[in-house]
Amino acid sequence: MKRRIVIAAVINLIGFSGFSQETNIYTFFMNVVNDHFKPPMIGFVNIAKGEHKGVQLGFINWNAGNFKGIQMGMVNTLGGELTGAQLAYINTAIQQTNGIQAGFINTAMQDKTGVQFGFINTVKKEVRGAQFGFINTALQSVYGAQIGFVNSAIHEFRGTQIGFVNLANRNKAGFQLGFINYADSLEKGIPIGFLSFVRRGGYMAIEVGFSDFFPVTIGFKTGVEKFYTTLYLAYNPSAESSGSRYASGFGFGSIIPIRKSFFFNPELQSFNTIEKKNNRQLTSFVPLFGLYLNRHFSITAGPSVTWSASYEENVLLKPVFNIIDFEINDDNRIFVGARAGIRYRF
């Protein structure tokens, strides 16, 4: 008790006039202070019972009320609103957050305005700003950016998601860039990735086609009409070797309406034969034109310009038919041909 009285008396003598009439403990190991304590809190454990502003520097920082300033430590916790920054391994703000949370795990239990930097970033309500981390989650809406490995906006999304996996429930006007993108519904946004799935307002189709190199081609298309990707499997029964009969491929394209039932459909496609020894590759630009037969079925046809390349001599993949054959060298050739297909849209 004597030690507490002495410490409080010393601090008051220094000239701090903002202390509560209640006892404040300031030992530099454990500091426990009352509402509106003015000096910076520096210690192993810092506990502010009410509102506080300035600096809290310690291993554990806890503030029961609102806080304006910087918390720096191992574990930072705020029971009120944050205006400023939390810098620690674990940062938690129970009320609204305005500012920066930077740490391994950052959690905002109410709305977040500002930036979160961390491995796991979570906002229970609305995000207005940005989240940068391995896993970014907003349980309500996102108006800003999420950049990480896995990004999730559970309610509404307007902004940018960049990551390996991007999830948005209602993509109102957002941009997704990732390996896998998913949105339950989409209004004005656009997803770009290896595979993009939009349950309502998206584009998904199966195509059976015929090409100048492979008489049988099957493609799975997914994304949106403005930008979709395609996974291909192809077969040529008349190829000179069993290995070059089969190929797998990837492509992307866009559907541009011309009239109600007529559309322009440029695609860029790439195929590789499934062989152990030879590596034969086809890269094609295919400006297709399409016609909707009904709600689900459509047909497409158009010319193709294909660059056939090989890393082995005299093993270039040759087309079943072609219109123009332009030889660059023994390992590279350009062919002009044609392709057609029929699609079923889900």
Helices and strands as residue ranges (DSSP letters): H 2-14, E 25-26, E 30-33, E 41-42, E 45-48, E 52-57, E 60-63, E 67-72, E 75-78, E 82-87, E 90-93, E 97-102, E 105-108, E 112-123, E 127-138, E 141-147, E 150-171, E 175-186, E 190-200, E 203-210, E 216-224, E 227-235, G 243-245, E 246-253, E 256-257, E 262-273, E 280-292, E 297-310, E 324-329, E 332-345
